[in-house]
């Protein structure tokens, strides 16, 4: 039987030129979409940062 579930046969199929180009473009689009989605997320709570302390003059 030729259709065995062999992991190497999947890798061999995925690395041949026509499929490898499609897989590369799909992975590139996936990275773009995920990074765009992560960039549009808003923080859950208010990020309250204290202002930096004011510089003071040295005491004599």
N, C-alpha and C positions, 0 to 999 in steps of 0.2 A: 504494500500500500504506500503510495507516494505522499499522501497528506498526513504525515505524522506531525505531532506537536513538538517540534524540535526548536529550541530557542535560537540555534545558529541559523536555521533556515529563515526565521523572521529577520535576523540581523543582516543576513546576506541579501534578502529582498529589499530591506530598507536602505542599504548602502549602495545599491546600483544607481547609476546616474539619474534616470528620470524621477524615481521615487525620492532619492536623496535631496534633489532640489526642492521638491514639494514639502518634504519634512523640514528642511532648513527654513523655508519661508513660513511654514506654519509655526515653527518654534519662535521665529523672529517676531511674528505678529502676536503670539501669545505673551512674549516678554513685553512688547510694547503696550498691549492692552492691560496687563497686570500692573505695570509701572504707572500707566495713566490712571488706572483705578485707584492705586495706592496714593497717588498724588492728589486726587480729588477728595480723599477722605478727610473728614473734620475730626478734631480731637473730641473726646467724650465730655470732659469737664473743662472748666475754665483754667487756663494755665496762668496762674498768678505768680508773677516774678517780682521780687522786691527790687526797688531801684538800687543801684550801687551806692555805697556809702560816700558821702561828700568828702572830698579831701580836706584835711585840716592842716593848718600851719604848725610847724614844730614849736613846742613850748621851750622857753629858755629857762 
